[in-house]
């Protein structure tokens, strides 16, 4: 029998989807009205008064009078918010402050009100409407999801405002909705220990054959969930059979008692899973949930690199991008599964685009959504109910088409997500395309990779740091390195030019197994939530991988060490 609550959710999300589609047919008036309403609502905040919002009556006046400001310009206002001062950035009471991960830069504080969260909720409901429609077209069913993000608050500001990661604030403010959508009880997201949290979340979802999907911020985290399922599968089967939770898990006693009271022994399900384990030697999502199943994780950027490993765990199950968002706001909504292009989120922000020829200008000339060109790349500006106006988050997007009148965009990389030995500006997008292609060409899987520069040379050489996936080997590393050099030159003409004159030959550094586990632990110890971990695929920080153990360094034949006769 269909779940009546999920049926109600389906009706609600279909309404939001249809309303959103209608708005994409009226791009300019929808965006203009959003901006004017936003300015009216925020004109009496301290920030609104300082920037004379009450005098702005059109999109043109807004773009003329309101400067593009970096995060540093908002910090004095946010500090006052954290102290509990009202009506500084947001007119409504601030109920939560998101502390960004800092994995790609300095940590930032982002204030949230009930009103600003309700605006973002519309995008989430619209997204759910699109995925349900997409699954229905493919004969698949929408249902409850497995999620392993922590729901623990980090602390409280001096002004008495709770703070923590973005996902915690969203889940806490929409706890009733998320309880409807989770295959695992909300309490499974409360263990402080990461392994314990993943174990119990997967355990509850695994006990339910009707779990329909997995969701995480990034594809890398989906793969980690698969690894936990494979590693602890036998113990989980025993727990499902007996209605117990592994005694060795470091769970808080009161929380353990709560979780054990929620877990019901299911010998029949345990027998099914044990048969899968005997037949296949491990548990994977495609084997333990063989019916309708889909995966939700960020698309674009470096995601394709991780998606290459998805078939071994998911087969051809659809992958849905949900929304392209950050702590500051939601930028676009995915209209279908298995697509990278997402529709500009017209109901969550007023958007402008900075073309590439304006990226070095302090106050650049921007384009409106209707003025962008398919195939071009832009930095995207956001004005939203989060209290940021003409805010340059630093994300570079490519326009790949239009959905009615609204641009379809794909996230490519962060501004600054590039490195240069001289002036070649290799981006994460360049690096990911090259390494993804090499995986296919050499029939090898990477656990992960990162390009760095040699620490003591000028010009520096490229170091290709790779950890192979468990069980994989690279039979011809020299040819692999040669192909890396050739393909990067083909992707980045400036690298090709500089490589022919200044940049020394690259070197391949094969890292020992478990190296990225070490890096992951280092990031967590720095205070980055494990649900927000994302490793750069290139960095000019030459010490980024300094603590990782090296298995082998490979050089090209022309990259020989000097002998005394050469000097």
Residue pairs with C-beta under 8 A, 6 or more apart in sequence:
3 143
5 180
6 142
6 143
6 144
6 180
9 128
9 177
9 180
9 181
10 132
10 142
12 125
13 125
13 126
13 128
13 129
13 132
14 129
14 132
14 133
15 129
16 122
16 125
16 126
16 128
16 129
17 126
17 129
17 130
17 133
18 129
19 126
20 126
20 129
20 333
20 343
20 346
20 347
21 404
23 30
23 346
23 347
24 343
24 346
24 403
24 404
24 405
24 406
25 404
25 405
26 405
27 346
27 369
27 370
27 404
27 405
27 406
28 368
28 370
28 405
30 346
30 347
31 59
31 346
31 350
31 351
31 368
31 369
32 58
32 59
34 346
34 347
34 349
34 350
35 59
35 62
35 350
35 383
36 57
36 58
38 350
38 383
38 384
38 385
39 48
39 53
39 56
39 62
40 53
41 91
41 385
42 48
42 53
42 90
42 91
42 387
43 49
43 53
43 54
44 54
44 87
44 91
45 87
45 88
45 89
45 90
45 91
45 387
46 77
46 80
46 87
46 88
46 89
47 74
47 77
47 88
47 89
47 387
47 389
48 54
51 65
51 66
51 389
52 65
55 61
55 65
56 62
56 65
56 66
59 368
62 383
63 352
63 366
63 390
66 389
66 390
67 363
67 390
68 363
68 364
68 366
68 381
68 390
68 391
68 392
69 389
69 390
69 391
70 392
71 106
71 108
71 391
74 89
74 387
74 388
74 391
75 109
77 88
77 89
77 387
78 89
78 97
78 109
78 110
78 111
80 88
81 88
81 89
81 90
81 94
81 97
81 109
81 111
81 159
81 161
82 97
82 109
82 157
82 158
82 159
82 161
82 163
83 157
83 158
83 159
84 157
84 158
84 159
84 160
84 161
85 159
86 93
89 111
89 387
90 111
90 113
90 115
90 116
90 385
90 386
90 387
92 113
92 114
92 115
92 116
93 113
93 114
94 111
94 112
94 113
94 161
95 112
95 113
95 114
95 117
95 161
95 162
95 173
96 111
96 112
96 117
96 161
96 162
96 163
96 164
96 169
96 172
96 173
97 109
97 110
97 111
97 112
97 157
97 161
97 162
97 163
98 109
98 110
98 111
98 112
98 163
98 164
98 165
98 166
98 169
98 327
99 107
99 108
99 109
99 110
99 154
99 163
99 164
99 165
100 107
100 108
100 109
100 110
100 166
100 326
100 327
101 107
101 165
101 528
101 529
101 532
101 533
101 534
102 108
102 526
102 527
102 528
103 523
103 528
103 532
103 533
103 534
103 535
104 414
104 417
104 534
104 536
105 394
105 414
105 416
107 527
108 327
109 163
110 166
110 327
110 328
110 386
111 161
111 386
111 387
112 169
112 173
112 386
113 385
114 173
115 385
116 384
116 385
116 386
116 387
117 169
117 170
117 173
117 174
119 347
119 348
119 384
119 385
120 170
120 325
120 329
120 330
120 348
121 174
122 347
122 348
123 323
123 325
123 330
123 333
123 345
123 347
123 348
124 322
124 323
126 333
126 347
127 322
127 323
127 333
127 334
128 142
130 333
130 334
130 335
130 336
131 142
131 294
131 296
131 320
131 322
131 334
131 337
132 142
134 318
134 320
134 336
134 337
135 141
135 142
135 292
135 294
135 318
135 337
136 142
138 318
138 337
140 292
140 293
140 294
140 318
141 212
141 291
141 292
142 212
142 292
143 183
143 210
143 211
143 212
143 213
143 292
144 181
144 182
144 183
144 205
144 208
144 210
144 211
144 212
144 213
145 181
145 182
145 183
145 211
145 212
145 213
145 214
145 215
145 296
146 182
146 183
146 184
146 201
146 202
146 205
146 211
146 213
146 214
146 215
146 225
147 178
147 182
147 184
147 189
147 201
147 214
147 215
147 216
148 184
148 189
148 197
148 198
148 201
148 202
148 216
148 221
148 225
148 531
149 165
149 167
149 168
149 171
149 189
149 216
149 217
149 531
150 165
150 167
150 168
150 189
150 190
150 194
150 197
150 529
150 530
150 531
151 167
151 168
151 171
151 172
151 186
151 189
151 190
152 164
152 168
152 189
152 190
152 192
153 162
153 163
153 164
153 168
153 172
154 163
154 164
154 165
154 168
155 162
155 163
155 164
156 162
156 163
157 163
162 169
162 172
165 529
165 531
165 532
166 326
166 327
166 532
167 217
167 529
167 531
167 532
171 178
171 186
171 189
175 186
178 186
179 185
179 186
183 204
183 205
183 208
183 211
183 212
184 200
184 201
184 202
184 203
184 204
184 205
185 204
185 259
185 262
187 255
187 258
187 259
187 262
188 197
188 200
188 201
188 203
188 204
188 259
189 197
189 201
190 197
190 255
191 197
191 200
191 249
191 250
191 251
191 252
191 255
192 252
193 249
193 250
193 251
194 524
194 530
195 228
195 249
195 250
196 249
196 250
196 251
198 224
198 225
198 228
199 228
199 232
199 236
199 246
199 249
200 245
200 249
200 251
200 259
202 225
202 228
202 229
202 232
202 236
203 236
203 239
203 240
203 245
203 263
204 262
204 263
205 211
206 229
206 236
206 240
206 273
206 283
206 288
207 240
207 263
207 264
207 266
207 269
208 269
209 269
209 272
209 288
209 289
209 291
210 291
211 289
211 293
212 289
212 291
212 292
212 293
212 294
213 293
213 294
213 295
213 296
214 222
214 225
214 285
214 295
214 296
215 295
215 296
215 297
215 322
216 222
216 225
216 296
216 297
216 531
217 297
217 298
217 531
217 532
217 534
218 297
218 298
218 303
218 306
218 533
218 534
219 297
219 298
219 303
219 306
219 307
219 310
220 306
220 448
220 533
220 534
220 535
221 297
221 530
221 531
221 533
222 295
222 297
222 306
222 310
223 306
223 309
223 310
223 313
226 284
226 285
226 313
229 236
229 283
229 284
229 285
229 288
230 282
230 283
230 284
232 246
233 273
233 277
233 282
233 283
234 277
235 246
236 273
236 283
237 270
237 273
237 274
237 277
238 244
238 270
239 245
239 246
239 263
240 263
240 265
240 266
240 269
240 270
240 273
241 265
241 266
241 267
241 270
241 271
242 265
243 260
243 263
243 264
243 265
243 266
244 260
244 263
245 251
245 256
245 259
245 260
245 263
249 256
251 259
273 283
273 288
276 283
276 287
276 288
277 283
280 287
284 312
284 313
284 314
285 293
285 295
285 313
285 314
285 317
286 293
286 313
286 314
286 315
286 317
293 314
293 317
294 317
294 318
294 319
294 320
294 337
295 310
295 314
295 317
295 318
295 319
295 320
296 319
296 320
296 321
296 322
297 303
297 319
297 321
298 321
298 324
298 411
299 319
299 321
299 324
299 334
299 339
299 340
299 342
299 410
299 411
300 321
300 324
300 340
300 342
300 410
300 411
300 412
301 411
301 412
301 413
301 428
301 429
301 432
302 428
302 432
302 534
302 537
304 432
304 433
304 436
305 432
305 435
305 436
305 439
305 446
305 449
305 537
307 319
308 436
308 439
308 440
308 445
309 445
309 469
310 317
310 319
318 337
318 338
319 337
319 338
320 334
320 337
320 338
321 334
321 339
321 340
321 342
322 333
322 334
323 330
323 331
323 332
323 333
323 334
323 342
323 345
324 330
324 331
324 332
324 333
324 334
324 342
324 409
324 411
325 331
326 393
326 395
328 382
328 384
328 386
328 388
328 391
328 393
329 348
329 349
329 382
329 384
329 386
329 388
330 345
330 348
330 349
331 342
331 344
331 345
331 348
331 349
331 351
331 380
331 382
331 395
331 397
331 409
332 342
332 343
332 344
332 345
332 408
332 409
333 342
333 343
333 345
334 342
334 343
335 342
335 343
335 403
340 400
340 410
341 400
341 401
341 403
341 408
341 409
341 410
342 408
342 409
342 410
343 403
343 406
343 407
343 408
344 351
344 369
344 406
344 407
344 408
344 409
346 406
348 384
348 385
349 382
349 383
349 384
350 382
350 383
350 384
351 368
351 369
351 380
351 381
351 382
351 383
352 366
352 367
352 368
352 380
352 381
352 390
353 366
353 367
353 368
353 369
353 371
353 372
353 378
353 379
353 380
353 381
353 397
354 364
354 366
354 367
354 378
354 379
354 380
354 381
354 392
355 364
355 365
355 367
355 376
355 378
356 376
356 377
356 378
358 364
358 365
358 366
359 379
359 415
366 381
367 378
369 405
369 406
369 407
370 405
372 378
372 399
372 407
373 399
374 399
374 400
374 401
374 402
375 398
375 399
375 400
376 398
376 399
377 396
377 397
377 398
377 399
377 412
378 396
378 397
378 398
378 399
379 392
379 394
379 395
379 396
379 397
379 415
380 393
380 395
380 397
380 409
381 390
381 391
381 392
382 388
382 390
382 391
382 393
383 389
383 390
383 391
384 391
394 414
394 415
394 416
395 411
395 414
395 415
396 411
396 412
396 413
396 414
396 415
396 417
397 409
397 410
397 411
397 412
398 409
398 410
398 412
399 407
399 408
399 409
400 408
400 409
400 410
401 407
401 408
402 408
412 427
412 428
412 429
413 427
413 428
413 429
414 428
417 427
417 428
417 536
417 538
418 425
418 426
418 427
418 428
418 538
419 425
419 426
419 451
419 452
419 453
419 538
419 539
419 540
420 426
420 540
421 453
421 459
421 460
421 461
421 462
421 498
421 502
421 503
422 459
422 498
422 502
422 503
423 494
423 498
424 492
424 494
424 495
424 497
424 498
424 499
424 503
425 492
425 494
426 451
426 462
426 488
426 492
426 495
426 538
427 492
427 538
428 536
428 537
428 538
430 488
430 491
430 492
430 495
431 449
431 451
431 488
431 537
431 538
432 537
433 491
434 484
434 487
434 488
434 491
435 446
435 449
435 466
435 484
435 537
437 487
438 444
438 480
438 483
438 484
438 487
439 445
439 446
441 483
442 474
442 475
442 476
442 480
442 483
444 468
444 469
444 472
444 473
444 474
445 468
445 469
445 472
446 466
446 467
446 468
446 469
447 467
447 468
447 469
447 470
447 513
447 515
447 516
448 466
448 467
448 516
448 535
449 464
449 465
449 466
449 467
449 537
450 465
450 535
450 536
450 537
450 538
450 539
450 544
450 545
451 462
451 463
451 464
451 465
451 537
451 538
451 539
452 462
452 463
452 465
452 538
452 539
452 540
452 541
452 542
452 544
452 545
453 460
453 461
453 462
453 463
453 540
453 542
454 460
454 461
454 462
454 463
454 504
454 507
454 542
455 542
455 543
457 504
459 498
459 502
459 503
459 504
460 503
460 504
460 542
461 503
461 504
461 505
461 506
461 507
462 488
462 503
462 506
462 507
463 506
463 507
463 509
464 481
464 484
464 506
464 507
464 508
464 509
465 509
465 511
465 545
465 548
466 508
466 509
466 510
466 511
467 510
467 511
467 512
467 513
467 515
467 516
468 474
468 510
468 513
470 513
474 480
474 510
477 508
477 510
477 552
477 554
478 554
478 555
478 556
478 557
480 508
480 554
481 506
481 507
481 508
481 554
481 555
481 556
482 556
484 506
484 508
485 499
485 505
485 506
485 556
488 495
488 506
489 495
489 496
489 499
490 496
495 503
504 559
505 555
505 556
505 558
505 559
506 556
507 553
507 554
507 555
507 556
507 559
508 553
508 554
508 555
509 550
509 552
509 553
509 554
510 550
510 551
510 552
510 553
510 554
511 545
511 548
511 549
511 550
511 551
512 548
512 549
512 550
512 551
515 545
515 548
515 549
516 535
516 548
518 547
518 548
518 549
519 535
519 545
519 547
519 548
520 530
520 533
522 547
523 533
523 535
524 530
524 533
536 544
